[in-house]
Amino acid sequence: MTAPDDRARSPAGGTAYHLRGVGVGLPGRAGLRCVLKDVDADVAAGEIVGVVGRSGVGKTTLLRVLGGLLPATVGTVRLFGRPVTGPPPEAVMVFQDYAAALLPWRTVARNVALGLGGRLRAGERRRRVTEALELVGLADRGGDHPAQLSGGMAQRVQIARALAVQPRVLLMDEPFGALDALTRAALQDVLLGIQERTHTTIVFVTHDLDEALYLADRVVVLGGEPGTVALDLPTELPRPRHQLRTREAEPYLRSRHRLGELLVSGTP
């Protein structure tokens, strides 16, 4: 997400998401509870944006608004110039719970093909499944079932299923949060490789500051009660990125310190 008057754009060019005055109220015991308020932000096409903030500040709520799964109570949300009034065909959501997302009785290839339905010819479906599995490094596992996969592989299958529909936008809610550190680092690099090849716009929520900085072009911090954009920080990190060298770079350390200070003190 960029500040509303920021003209910088990714190589893909143009604006993907455009949010103005977005607020969300959710039913609570005492009536409608305001979760998000006055959110103004843009996401450039082809950009990777990480969203962080304290628990309960509205990160997942914002992601659901972007995915058309939850309507904004006030304000406007546009994707590629069109109002988001429901799940947009250009965007796909990837959830943290990969185990529940996969059908155990279907092979890996058939799980990846699930989102394609009957709208494509069989040959095109096979081509897309093959390409998606190759993108996530599982080209030789199409005949396996989910029970034969590690957690990291299962999450790769969920990402492959999202890629098979050829979305312009990936929305990811803590996509690697349930994985061990080594698997998580490997999948971070897989995601960066996918984005480099496809130029897909990615917005992801994470509680991990290091993950947000390593993956993102910009990190958005939600803060306050109700939640709003407290900071929109360009990471200023060159690509390609490296798990050790990138995390040791001065811009990375400077940005991490600033984000940490904000989350602790509440002051940018």
ROLO-439572 format. One line per field, with one value per residue: residue number from 1; residue in one letter; z negated, y negated, x of N, C-alpha, C in turn. Coordinates in nm, 2 decimals, decimal comma. Layout:
<fifis>
num	NUM; ...;
residuo	a; ...;
nup	Z; ...;
nnorth	Y; ...;
neast	X; ...;
caup	Z; ...;
canorth	Y; ...;
caeast	X; ...;
cup	Z; ...;
cnorth	Y; ...;
ceast	X; ...;
</fifis>
This chain:
<fifis>
num	1; 2; 3; 4; 5; 6; 7; 8; 9; 10; 11; 12; 13; 14; 15; 16; 17; 18; 19; 20; 21; 22; 23; 24; 25; 26; 27; 28; 29; 30; 31; 32; 33; 34; 35; 36; 37; 38; 39; 40; 41; 42; 43; 44; 45; 46; 47; 48; 49; 50; 51; 52; 53; 54; 55; 56; 57; 58; 59; 60; 61; 62; 63; 64; 65; 66; 67; 68; 69; 70; 71; 72; 73; 74; 75; 76; 77; 78; 79; 80; 81; 82; 83; 84; 85; 86; 87; 88; 89; 90; 91; 92; 93; 94; 95; 96; 97; 98; 99; 100; 101; 102; 103; 104; 105; 106; 107; 108; 109; 110; 111; 112; 113; 114; 115; 116; 117; 118; 119; 120; 121; 122; 123; 124; 125; 126; 127; 128; 129; 130; 131; 132; 133; 134; 135; 136; 137; 138; 139; 140; 141; 142; 143; 144; 145; 146; 147; 148; 149; 150; 151; 152; 153; 154; 155; 156; 157; 158; 159; 160; 161; 162; 163; 164; 165; 166; 167; 168; 169; 170; 171; 172; 173; 174; 175; 176; 177; 178; 179; 180; 181; 182; 183; 184; 185; 186; 187; 188; 189; 190; 191; 192; 193; 194; 195; 196; 197; 198; 199; 200; 201; 202; 203; 204; 205; 206; 207; 208; 209; 210; 211; 212; 213; 214; 215; 216; 217; 218; 219; 220; 221; 222; 223; 224; 225; 226; 227; 228; 229; 230; 231; 232; 233; 234; 235; 236; 237; 238; 239; 240; 241; 242; 243; 244; 245; 246; 247; 248; 249; 250; 251; 252; 253; 254; 255; 256; 257; 258; 259; 260; 261; 262; 263; 264; 265; 266; 267; 268;
residuo	m; t; a; p; d; d; r; a; r; s; p; a; g; g; t; a; y; h; l; r; g; v; g; v; g; l; p; g; r; a; g; l; r; c; v; l; k; d; v; d; a; d; v; a; a; g; e; i; v; g; v; v; g; r; s; g; v; g; k; t; t; l; l; r; v; l; g; g; l; l; p; a; t; v; g; t; v; r; l; f; g; r; p; v; t; g; p; p; p; e; a; v; m; v; f; q; d; y; a; a; a; l; l; p; w; r; t; v; a; r; n; v; a; l; g; l; g; g; r; l; r; a; g; e; r; r; r; r; v; t; e; a; l; e; l; v; g; l; a; d; r; g; g; d; h; p; a; q; l; s; g; g; m; a; q; r; v; q; i; a; r; a; l; a; v; q; p; r; v; l; l; m; d; e; p; f; g; a; l; d; a; l; t; r; a; a; l; q; d; v; l; l; g; i; q; e; r; t; h; t; t; i; v; f; v; t; h; d; l; d; e; a; l; y; l; a; d; r; v; v; v; l; g; g; e; p; g; t; v; a; l; d; l; p; t; e; l; p; r; p; r; h; q; l; r; t; r; e; a; e; p; y; l; r; s; r; h; r; l; g; e; l; l; v; s; g; t; p;
nup	0,00; 0,07; -0,02; 0,03; 0,21; 0,32; 0,60; 0,69; 0,86; 0,93; 1,16; 1,31; 1,34; 1,29; 1,08; 0,84; 0,60; 0,46; 0,19; 0,00; -0,28; -0,42; -0,64; -0,88; -1,05; -1,29; -1,42; -1,77; -2,12; -2,25; -2,04; -1,72; -1,65; -1,58; -1,37; -1,18; -1,06; -0,86; -0,65; -0,42; -0,13; 0,13; 0,35; 0,56; 0,89; 0,93; 0,70; 0,38; 0,07; -0,28; -0,57; -0,90; -1,26; -1,59; -1,76; -1,69; -1,57; -1,32; -1,09; -0,94; -0,89; -0,72; -0,50; -0,43; -0,34; -0,11; 0,04; 0,10; -0,07; -0,29; -0,33; -0,31; -0,57; -0,55; -0,30; -0,01; 0,20; 0,45; 0,72; 0,97; 1,08; 1,05; 0,85; 0,55; 0,47; 0,41; 0,40; 0,61; 0,95; 1,02; 0,79; 0,55; 0,25; 0,00; -0,26; -0,61; -0,72; -0,58; -0,59; -0,63; -0,39; -0,18; 0,00; -0,12; 0,02; 0,28; 0,54; 0,54; 0,79; 0,86; 0,65; 0,70; 0,94; 0,86; 0,84; 1,10; 1,21; 1,44; 1,65; 1,83; 2,10; 2,10; 2,16; 2,13; 1,86; 1,76; 1,84; 1,70; 1,43; 1,44; 1,49; 1,26; 1,05; 1,11; 1,07; 0,79; 0,72; 0,71; 0,92; 0,96; 0,79; 0,84; 0,84; 0,58; 0,26; 0,02; -0,24; -0,21; -0,21; -0,34; -0,58; -0,47; -0,20; -0,16; -0,19; 0,03; 0,23; 0,18; 0,26; 0,52; 0,62; 0,61; 0,79; 1,03; 1,13; 1,24; 1,12; 1,08; 0,84; 0,53; 0,21; -0,11; -0,42; -0,69; -0,57; -0,61; -0,88; -1,04; -1,00; -1,04; -1,11; -0,91; -0,69; -0,65; -0,57; -0,33; -0,18; -0,17; 0,01; 0,23; 0,28; 0,35; 0,59; 0,75; 0,77; 0,91; 1,15; 1,24; 1,18; 1,01; 0,81; 0,46; 0,14; -0,19; -0,52; -0,83; -1,14; -1,18; -1,18; -1,05; -0,84; -0,70; -0,62; -0,47; -0,25; -0,14; 0,07; -0,04; -0,38; -0,57; -0,86; -1,08; -1,33; -1,65; -1,78; -1,68; -1,41; -1,20; -0,92; -1,05; -0,97; -0,66; -0,51; -0,28; -0,20; -0,07; 0,03; 0,23; 0,51; 0,64; 0,33; 0,03; -0,22; -0,43; -0,36; -0,29; -0,53; -0,68; -0,58; -0,59; -0,53; -0,59; -0,86; -0,97; -0,90; -1,03; -1,30; -1,31; -1,27; -1,49; -1,70; -1,66; -1,70; -1,96; -2,10; -1,98; -1,84; -1,54;
nnorth	0,12; -0,22; -0,56; -0,78; -1,00; -0,92; -0,87; -0,67; -0,36; -0,01; 0,20; 0,32; 0,13; -0,11; -0,11; 0,12; 0,18; -0,07; -0,25; -0,45; -0,63; -0,40; -0,21; 0,03; 0,19; 0,43; 0,67; 0,68; 0,77; 0,54; 0,40; 0,25; 0,28; 0,08; 0,17; 0,10; -0,22; -0,51; -0,43; -0,50; -0,42; -0,29; -0,02; 0,07; 0,21; 0,52; 0,51; 0,61; 0,62; 0,61; 0,65; 0,55; 0,55; 0,51; 0,79; 0,82; 0,57; 0,54; 0,65; 0,90; 0,84; 0,63; 0,76; 0,93; 0,75; 0,65; 0,88; 0,90; 1,05; 0,94; 0,66; 0,32; 0,09; -0,18; -0,41; -0,36; -0,09; 0,00; 0,22; 0,24; 0,02; 0,08; 0,10; 0,30; 0,52; 0,78; 1,10; 1,05; 1,15; 1,13; 1,17; 1,39; 1,58; 1,70; 1,91; 1,96; 2,22; 2,48; 2,75; 2,79; 2,68; 2,84; 3,12; 3,44; 3,68; 3,63; 3,62; 3,44; 3,30; 3,29; 3,15; 2,90; 2,84; 2,78; 2,52; 2,46; 2,58; 2,66; 2,49; 2,48; 2,64; 2,98; 3,02; 2,76; 2,73; 2,93; 2,82; 2,58; 2,68; 2,82; 2,62; 2,46; 2,63; 2,67; 2,41; 2,39; 2,58; 2,85; 3,03; 3,31; 3,43; 3,45; 3,68; 3,76; 3,78; 3,55; 3,65; 3,76; 3,56; 3,31; 3,04; 2,80; 2,87; 2,91; 2,65; 2,54; 2,66; 2,55; 2,28; 2,33; 2,40; 2,16; 2,01; 2,15; 2,05; 1,82; 1,56; 1,20; 1,09; 1,19; 1,27; 1,31; 1,47; 1,48; 1,69; 1,86; 1,90; 2,13; 2,30; 2,45; 2,29; 2,32; 2,43; 2,23; 2,02; 2,12; 2,13; 1,86; 1,77; 1,92; 1,79; 1,53; 1,60; 1,68; 1,45; 1,29; 1,41; 1,41; 1,15; 1,10; 0,92; 0,89; 0,91; 0,95; 1,07; 1,07; 1,17; 1,15; 0,95; 0,97; 1,14; 0,98; 0,76; 0,89; 1,00; 0,79; 0,50; 0,28; 0,21; 0,20; 0,07; 0,13; -0,04; -0,16; -0,21; -0,22; -0,04; -0,19; -0,32; -0,34; -0,36; -0,37; -0,21; -0,21; 0,06; 0,05; 0,23; 0,41; 0,64; 0,96; 1,11; 1,23; 1,47; 1,44; 1,22; 1,01; 0,97; 0,87; 0,63; 0,27; 0,10; 0,28; 0,34; 0,08; 0,03; 0,24; 0,17; -0,07; 0,02; 0,19; 0,02; -0,14; 0,05; 0,12; -0,13; -0,27; -0,50; -0,65;
neast	0,08; 0,05; 0,10; -0,17; -0,09; 0,14; 0,34; 0,49; 0,54; 0,53; 0,72; 0,52; 0,32; 0,05; -0,24; -0,35; -0,52; -0,74; -0,82; -1,04; -1,13; -1,21; -1,41; -1,50; -1,75; -1,84; -2,07; -2,13; -2,15; -2,23; -2,35; -2,28; -1,94; -1,67; -1,41; -1,22; -1,12; -1,13; -0,94; -0,71; -0,55; -0,33; -0,25; 0,00; 0,00; 0,15; 0,30; 0,43; 0,29; 0,32; 0,12; 0,11; 0,07; -0,07; -0,24; -0,58; -0,62; -0,73; -0,62; -0,68; -0,94; -0,92; -0,79; -1,00; -1,18; -1,05; -1,06; -1,33; -1,48; -1,60; -1,80; -1,71; -1,81; -1,83; -1,70; -1,48; -1,38; -1,17; -1,07; -0,85; -0,98; -1,25; -1,54; -1,53; -1,75; -1,81; -1,65; -1,38; -1,31; -1,04; -0,88; -0,75; -0,77; -0,54; -0,52; -0,41; -0,45; -0,36; -0,41; -0,69; -0,77; -0,72; -0,85; -0,86; -0,92; -0,86; -0,61; -0,29; -0,27; -0,54; -0,65; -0,53; -0,65; -0,90; -1,02; -1,06; -1,28; -1,54; -1,50; -1,30; -1,13; -1,03; -0,75; -0,65; -0,69; -0,52; -0,27; -0,26; -0,25; -0,02; 0,17; 0,13; 0,21; 0,47; 0,57; 0,56; 0,74; 0,67; 0,64; 0,67; 0,49; 0,22; 0,06; 0,04; -0,13; -0,28; -0,21; 0,04; 0,22; 0,44; 0,40; 0,49; 0,49; 0,21; 0,11; 0,23; 0,08; -0,17; -0,10; -0,04; -0,29; -0,42; -0,27; -0,33; -0,56; -0,48; -0,46; -0,47; -0,41; -0,29; -0,41; -0,30; -0,33; -0,15; 0,02; 0,24; 0,25; 0,21; 0,42; 0,75; 1,06; 1,27; 1,12; 0,95; 1,12; 1,21; 0,97; 0,91; 1,11; 1,02; 0,78; 0,87; 1,01; 0,80; 0,65; 0,83; 0,83; 0,56; 0,46; 0,25; 0,03; 0,06; -0,08; -0,02; -0,08; 0,09; 0,23; 0,50; 0,76; 1,01; 0,95; 0,77; 0,93; 1,13; 0,99; 0,83; 0,77; 0,66; 0,57; 0,29; 0,16; -0,09; -0,27; -0,40; -0,73; -1,04; -0,87; -0,63; -0,43; -0,12; 0,14; 0,32; 0,55; 0,82; 1,03; 1,28; 1,46; 1,68; 1,63; 1,75; 1,65; 1,81; 1,83; 2,01; 2,20; 2,02; 1,88; 2,08; 2,14; 2,18; 1,95; 1,74; 1,78; 1,75; 1,48; 1,35; 1,40; 1,25; 0,99; 0,96; 0,98; 0,75; 0,55; 0,58; 0,57; 0,37; 0,41; 0,51;
caup	0,00; 0,08; -0,07; 0,14; 0,30; 0,37; 0,74; 0,72; 0,91; 0,96; 1,31; 1,38; 1,37; 1,26; 0,94; 0,82; 0,50; 0,42; 0,08; -0,05; -0,39; -0,45; -0,77; -0,89; -1,18; -1,31; -1,53; -1,90; -2,23; -2,28; -1,92; -1,61; -1,69; -1,47; -1,37; -1,09; -1,04; -0,78; -0,59; -0,28; -0,08; 0,26; 0,38; 0,70; 0,96; 0,92; 0,57; 0,26; -0,05; -0,40; -0,67; -1,03; -1,36; -1,71; -1,74; -1,70; -1,52; -1,20; -0,97; -0,87; -0,85; -0,60; -0,39; -0,38; -0,26; 0,02; 0,11; 0,12; -0,16; -0,39; -0,27; -0,39; -0,62; -0,48; -0,22; 0,12; 0,23; 0,59; 0,77; 1,11; 1,12; 1,04; 0,70; 0,49; 0,41; 0,38; 0,44; 0,75; 1,02; 1,03; 0,67; 0,48; 0,11; -0,05; -0,41; -0,69; -0,75; -0,46; -0,61; -0,61; -0,26; -0,08; -0,01; -0,14; 0,11; 0,42; 0,56; 0,55; 0,91; 0,86; 0,56; 0,77; 1,05; 0,80; 0,87; 1,25; 1,24; 1,57; 1,74; 1,92; 2,16; 2,02; 2,20; 2,07; 1,71; 1,73; 1,86; 1,59; 1,31; 1,45; 1,47; 1,12; 0,96; 1,14; 1,00; 0,65; 0,70; 0,69; 1,06; 0,96; 0,68; 0,88; 0,82; 0,44; 0,18; -0,09; -0,36; -0,18; -0,20; -0,46; -0,60; -0,37; -0,06; -0,15; -0,17; 0,17; 0,31; 0,17; 0,34; 0,66; 0,66; 0,63; 0,91; 1,14; 1,19; 1,30; 1,06; 1,08; 0,70; 0,42; 0,08; -0,19; -0,56; -0,77; -0,49; -0,66; -1,02; -1,11; -0,96; -1,11; -1,06; -0,79; -0,59; -0,63; -0,49; -0,19; -0,11; -0,14; 0,13; 0,34; 0,31; 0,43; 0,72; 0,82; 0,80; 1,01; 1,28; 1,27; 1,15; 0,94; 0,69; 0,34; 0,01; -0,29; -0,66; -0,91; -1,27; -1,18; -1,12; -0,96; -0,72; -0,63; -0,56; -0,37; -0,13; -0,09; 0,12; -0,14; -0,50; -0,63; -1,00; -1,13; -1,47; -1,70; -1,81; -1,57; -1,34; -1,08; -0,88; -1,13; -0,90; -0,53; -0,50; -0,18; -0,25; 0,00; 0,04; 0,37; 0,55; 0,56; 0,19; -0,02; -0,36; -0,52; -0,32; -0,30; -0,67; -0,74; -0,51; -0,67; -0,52; -0,65; -1,01; -1,00; -0,89; -1,14; -1,42; -1,31; -1,29; -1,62; -1,79; -1,64; -1,75; -2,11; -2,16; -1,91; -1,78; -1,42;
canorth	0,00; -0,34; -0,67; -0,82; -1,09; -0,86; -0,84; -0,56; -0,25; 0,10; 0,21; 0,36; 0,01; -0,13; -0,09; 0,24; 0,14; -0,21; -0,26; -0,58; -0,64; -0,27; -0,18; 0,16; 0,22; 0,57; 0,69; 0,72; 0,78; 0,40; 0,34; 0,25; 0,24; 0,03; 0,24; 0,02; -0,35; -0,61; -0,37; -0,55; -0,35; -0,23; 0,09; 0,06; 0,34; 0,59; 0,48; 0,70; 0,54; 0,68; 0,58; 0,60; 0,48; 0,59; 0,87; 0,75; 0,43; 0,54; 0,69; 0,99; 0,77; 0,55; 0,85; 0,98; 0,64; 0,65; 1,00; 0,90; 1,14; 0,86; 0,53; 0,20; 0,02; -0,31; -0,43; -0,30; 0,00; 0,03; 0,30; 0,21; -0,08; 0,12; 0,12; 0,43; 0,55; 0,92; 1,16; 1,01; 1,27; 1,11; 1,20; 1,52; 1,58; 1,81; 1,91; 2,02; 2,35; 2,56; 2,89; 2,78; 2,62; 2,95; 3,23; 3,55; 3,78; 3,59; 3,61; 3,31; 3,24; 3,27; 3,03; 2,78; 2,81; 2,76; 2,39; 2,44; 2,63; 2,72; 2,38; 2,49; 2,77; 3,07; 3,00; 2,64; 2,75; 3,00; 2,73; 2,49; 2,75; 2,86; 2,50; 2,41; 2,72; 2,63; 2,28; 2,41; 2,69; 2,98; 3,09; 3,45; 3,48; 3,44; 3,80; 3,79; 3,73; 3,46; 3,72; 3,80; 3,44; 3,24; 2,92; 2,70; 2,91; 2,89; 2,51; 2,51; 2,71; 2,44; 2,17; 2,37; 2,40; 2,02; 1,97; 2,21; 1,97; 1,71; 1,43; 1,08; 1,05; 1,30; 1,22; 1,42; 1,44; 1,56; 1,81; 1,95; 1,89; 2,26; 2,38; 2,44; 2,17; 2,35; 2,44; 2,09; 1,94; 2,18; 2,09; 1,72; 1,76; 1,97; 1,69; 1,43; 1,65; 1,68; 1,31; 1,24; 1,47; 1,38; 1,01; 1,09; 0,83; 0,97; 0,84; 1,06; 1,04; 1,15; 1,11; 1,16; 0,83; 1,01; 1,19; 0,86; 0,68; 0,97; 1,02; 0,68; 0,38; 0,18; 0,26; 0,12; 0,10; 0,09; -0,07; -0,23; -0,14; -0,12; -0,03; -0,27; -0,31; -0,42; -0,38; -0,30; -0,22; -0,14; 0,14; 0,00; 0,35; 0,46; 0,78; 1,06; 1,11; 1,35; 1,49; 1,38; 1,09; 0,91; 0,94; 0,80; 0,50; 0,15; 0,06; 0,38; 0,32; -0,04; 0,04; 0,32; 0,09; -0,17; 0,09; 0,24; -0,10; -0,18; 0,15; 0,11; -0,26; -0,33; -0,63; -0,63;
caeast	0,00; 0,12; 0,03; -0,26; -0,03; 0,27; 0,33; 0,58; 0,47; 0,61; 0,74; 0,39; 0,25; -0,09; -0,29; -0,44; -0,63; -0,75; -0,91; -1,06; -1,22; -1,27; -1,43; -1,57; -1,81; -1,88; -2,17; -2,07; -2,25; -2,29; -2,39; -2,18; -1,81; -1,59; -1,28; -1,13; -1,17; -1,06; -0,83; -0,68; -0,43; -0,33; -0,16; 0,04; 0,00; 0,28; 0,37; 0,42; 0,27; 0,29; 0,04; 0,14; 0,00; -0,10; -0,35; -0,71; -0,62; -0,81; -0,54; -0,75; -1,06; -0,88; -0,77; -1,13; -1,24; -0,99; -1,10; -1,47; -1,55; -1,66; -1,82; -1,68; -1,93; -1,82; -1,58; -1,48; -1,27; -1,17; -0,97; -0,83; -1,08; -1,39; -1,58; -1,53; -1,88; -1,81; -1,52; -1,35; -1,24; -0,89; -0,82; -0,76; -0,73; -0,47; -0,53; -0,30; -0,48; -0,35; -0,47; -0,83; -0,80; -0,70; -0,94; -0,77; -0,94; -0,82; -0,47; -0,24; -0,31; -0,69; -0,67; -0,49; -0,75; -1,04; -1,07; -1,08; -1,41; -1,56; -1,50; -1,19; -1,12; -0,94; -0,61; -0,61; -0,68; -0,39; -0,16; -0,25; -0,21; 0,13; 0,25; 0,12; 0,29; 0,61; 0,60; 0,59; 0,84; 0,61; 0,61; 0,67; 0,41; 0,08; -0,02; 0,03; -0,25; -0,23; -0,15; 0,17; 0,29; 0,48; 0,32; 0,53; 0,44; 0,07; 0,09; 0,27; -0,03; -0,27; -0,06; -0,05; -0,43; -0,45; -0,20; -0,38; -0,67; -0,41; -0,51; -0,38; -0,39; -0,29; -0,43; -0,25; -0,35; -0,05; 0,03; 0,35; 0,25; 0,20; 0,53; 0,87; 1,14; 1,34; 1,02; 0,89; 1,22; 1,21; 0,85; 0,93; 1,18; 0,94; 0,68; 0,94; 1,03; 0,67; 0,61; 0,92; 0,79; 0,42; 0,43; 0,12; 0,02; 0,05; -0,10; -0,02; -0,09; 0,18; 0,27; 0,64; 0,82; 1,12; 0,89; 0,71; 1,04; 1,20; 0,91; 0,75; 0,81; 0,62; 0,51; 0,18; 0,13; -0,22; -0,26; -0,51; -0,86; -1,03; -0,75; -0,61; -0,29; -0,03; 0,27; 0,33; 0,70; 0,89; 1,14; 1,40; 1,55; 1,69; 1,60; 1,69; 1,68; 1,88; 1,79; 2,11; 2,25; 1,92; 1,85; 2,20; 2,16; 2,15; 1,81; 1,66; 1,79; 1,69; 1,33; 1,30; 1,40; 1,14; 0,87; 0,96; 0,95; 0,61; 0,46; 0,60; 0,53; 0,25; 0,45; 0,59;
cup	0,00; 0,02; 0,05; 0,25; 0,35; 0,51; 0,78; 0,76; 0,94; 1,11; 1,38; 1,41; 1,32; 1,11; 0,94; 0,73; 0,47; 0,31; 0,03; -0,16; -0,43; -0,60; -0,78; -1,04; -1,18; -1,43; -1,65; -2,00; -2,26; -2,15; -1,82; -1,67; -1,58; -1,48; -1,29; -1,07; -0,95; -0,71; -0,45; -0,24; 0,06; 0,26; 0,52; 0,76; 0,96; 0,80; 0,47; 0,14; -0,17; -0,50; -0,80; -1,13; -1,48; -1,68; -1,77; -1,64; -1,38; -1,08; -0,88; -0,81; -0,72; -0,48; -0,34; -0,30; -0,12; 0,10; 0,14; 0,04; -0,27; -0,33; -0,37; -0,44; -0,56; -0,39; -0,09; 0,14; 0,38; 0,63; 0,92; 1,16; 1,10; 0,89; 0,66; 0,41; 0,37; 0,41; 0,58; 0,82; 1,03; 0,91; 0,61; 0,34; 0,07; -0,20; -0,48; -0,70; -0,62; -0,47; -0,58; -0,46; -0,15; -0,10; -0,01; -0,04; 0,26; 0,42; 0,55; 0,67; 0,92; 0,76; 0,63; 0,88; 0,99; 0,84; 1,02; 1,29; 1,38; 1,68; 1,84; 1,98; 2,09; 2,04; 2,13; 1,92; 1,68; 1,74; 1,74; 1,46; 1,32; 1,43; 1,32; 1,03; 0,99; 1,07; 0,86; 0,62; 0,67; 0,82; 1,05; 0,85; 0,71; 0,85; 0,67; 0,38; 0,07; -0,21; -0,34; -0,18; -0,34; -0,47; -0,49; -0,23; -0,05; -0,13; -0,03; 0,26; 0,30; 0,26; 0,49; 0,71; 0,69; 0,76; 1,04; 1,21; 1,25; 1,25; 1,08; 0,94; 0,62; 0,29; -0,02; -0,34; -0,64; -0,69; -0,54; -0,81; -1,10; -1,07; -1,04; -1,04; -0,93; -0,67; -0,55; -0,54; -0,35; -0,12; -0,09; -0,01; 0,25; 0,38; 0,39; 0,57; 0,81; 0,86; 0,91; 1,15; 1,33; 1,26; 1,09; 0,83; 0,57; 0,22; -0,09; -0,43; -0,74; -1,04; -1,29; -1,11; -1,02; -0,83; -0,64; -0,56; -0,45; -0,24; -0,06; -0,02; 0,02; -0,26; -0,55; -0,77; -1,03; -1,28; -1,52; -1,73; -1,79; -1,49; -1,22; -1,04; -0,96; -1,06; -0,77; -0,49; -0,38; -0,24; -0,19; 0,01; 0,18; 0,39; 0,64; 0,42; 0,14; -0,17; -0,46; -0,48; -0,33; -0,44; -0,74; -0,68; -0,60; -0,65; -0,59; -0,80; -1,05; -1,00; -1,00; -1,27; -1,43; -1,33; -1,43; -1,72; -1,78; -1,71; -1,91; -2,17; -2,10; -1,85; -1,66; -1,44;
cnorth	-0,12; -0,45; -0,73; -0,91; -1,04; -0,82; -0,72; -0,43; -0,14; 0,11; 0,25; 0,24; 0,01; -0,09; 0,03; 0,19; -0,01; -0,22; -0,40; -0,58; -0,51; -0,25; -0,05; 0,17; 0,36; 0,58; 0,74; 0,73; 0,64; 0,33; 0,34; 0,20; 0,20; 0,09; 0,16; -0,12; -0,44; -0,55; -0,43; -0,49; -0,30; -0,11; 0,08; 0,20; 0,40; 0,57; 0,59; 0,61; 0,63; 0,59; 0,64; 0,51; 0,57; 0,68; 0,79; 0,62; 0,43; 0,58; 0,79; 0,93; 0,70; 0,64; 0,91; 0,88; 0,64; 0,77; 1,01; 1,00; 1,07; 0,72; 0,42; 0,13; -0,11; -0,32; -0,35; -0,21; 0,03; 0,12; 0,29; 0,12; -0,04; 0,14; 0,27; 0,45; 0,69; 0,97; 1,13; 1,13; 1,25; 1,15; 1,33; 1,51; 1,71; 1,80; 1,98; 2,17; 2,44; 2,69; 2,89; 2,74; 2,73; 3,06; 3,36; 3,66; 3,75; 3,59; 3,46; 3,23; 3,20; 3,16; 2,90; 2,74; 2,77; 2,62; 2,36; 2,49; 2,69; 2,61; 2,38; 2,63; 2,85; 3,04; 2,87; 2,65; 2,82; 2,91; 2,64; 2,56; 2,78; 2,73; 2,45; 2,50; 2,70; 2,51; 2,30; 2,53; 2,82; 3,05; 3,24; 3,51; 3,47; 3,56; 3,84; 3,74; 3,64; 3,53; 3,76; 3,68; 3,38; 3,11; 2,81; 2,74; 2,88; 2,74; 2,47; 2,55; 2,60; 2,32; 2,20; 2,36; 2,25; 1,97; 2,03; 2,13; 1,84; 1,58; 1,32; 1,04; 1,18; 1,23; 1,33; 1,39; 1,54; 1,69; 1,91; 1,95; 2,02; 2,35; 2,36; 2,33; 2,20; 2,37; 2,31; 2,01; 1,99; 2,13; 1,94; 1,70; 1,81; 1,86; 1,57; 1,47; 1,65; 1,54; 1,25; 1,29; 1,43; 1,23; 1,00; 0,99; 0,91; 0,88; 0,96; 1,00; 1,13; 1,09; 1,10; 1,04; 0,86; 1,06; 1,07; 0,79; 0,76; 0,98; 0,90; 0,57; 0,26; 0,26; 0,16; 0,16; 0,04; 0,07; -0,15; -0,15; -0,23; -0,14; -0,13; -0,26; -0,40; -0,45; -0,31; -0,32; -0,14; -0,06; 0,10; 0,11; 0,40; 0,61; 0,83; 1,05; 1,24; 1,35; 1,43; 1,24; 0,98; 0,87; 0,87; 0,66; 0,38; 0,11; 0,15; 0,36; 0,19; -0,04; 0,13; 0,25; -0,01; -0,10; 0,14; 0,13; -0,14; -0,08; 0,15; -0,02; -0,32; -0,46; -0,61; -0,69;
ceast	0,09; 0,04; -0,05; -0,19; 0,10; 0,25; 0,41; 0,50; 0,57; 0,63; 0,61; 0,31; 0,11; -0,12; -0,38; -0,56; -0,62; -0,86; -0,91; -1,17; -1,29; -1,29; -1,52; -1,62; -1,86; -1,97; -2,09; -2,18; -2,31; -2,33; -2,28; -2,05; -1,72; -1,45; -1,18; -1,20; -1,07; -0,93; -0,82; -0,55; -0,44; -0,23; -0,13; 0,03; 0,14; 0,36; 0,34; 0,40; 0,24; 0,22; 0,07; 0,07; -0,03; -0,22; -0,48; -0,72; -0,70; -0,74; -0,62; -0,88; -1,03; -0,86; -0,90; -1,20; -1,18; -1,03; -1,25; -1,55; -1,63; -1,68; -1,77; -1,81; -1,94; -1,70; -1,59; -1,36; -1,28; -1,05; -0,96; -0,94; -1,22; -1,42; -1,58; -1,66; -1,90; -1,67; -1,48; -1,28; -1,09; -0,82; -0,85; -0,70; -0,66; -0,47; -0,42; -0,33; -0,48; -0,41; -0,62; -0,87; -0,79; -0,80; -0,86; -0,80; -0,90; -0,66; -0,42; -0,29; -0,46; -0,72; -0,64; -0,59; -0,89; -1,10; -1,10; -1,22; -1,42; -1,56; -1,39; -1,19; -1,01; -0,79; -0,56; -0,60; -0,55; -0,27; -0,15; -0,20; -0,06; 0,21; 0,25; 0,21; 0,44; 0,66; 0,63; 0,68; 0,79; 0,57; 0,60; 0,58; 0,26; 0,00; -0,03; -0,10; -0,19; -0,16; -0,01; 0,27; 0,33; 0,39; 0,36; 0,48; 0,29; 0,04; 0,13; 0,15; -0,14; -0,23; -0,07; -0,19; -0,47; -0,39; -0,26; -0,49; -0,61; -0,46; -0,41; -0,34; -0,39; -0,31; -0,40; -0,26; -0,26; -0,02; 0,14; 0,35; 0,26; 0,32; 0,66; 0,96; 1,21; 1,24; 0,97; 0,99; 1,22; 1,09; 0,85; 1,00; 1,10; 0,84; 0,75; 0,97; 0,91; 0,63; 0,70; 0,88; 0,65; 0,38; 0,29; 0,13; -0,01; 0,03; -0,11; -0,02; 0,01; 0,20; 0,42; 0,70; 0,93; 1,06; 0,83; 0,82; 1,10; 1,12; 0,86; 0,83; 0,78; 0,56; 0,41; 0,15; -0,01; -0,21; -0,38; -0,63; -0,97; -0,90; -0,75; -0,47; -0,20; 0,10; 0,27; 0,48; 0,76; 1,01; 1,28; 1,51; 1,56; 1,66; 1,71; 1,73; 1,74; 1,86; 1,89; 2,16; 2,14; 1,89; 1,96; 2,22; 2,11; 2,00; 1,71; 1,66; 1,73; 1,53; 1,28; 1,30; 1,28; 1,01; 0,85; 0,92; 0,81; 0,52; 0,46; 0,54; 0,41; 0,28; 0,54; 0,73;
</fifis>
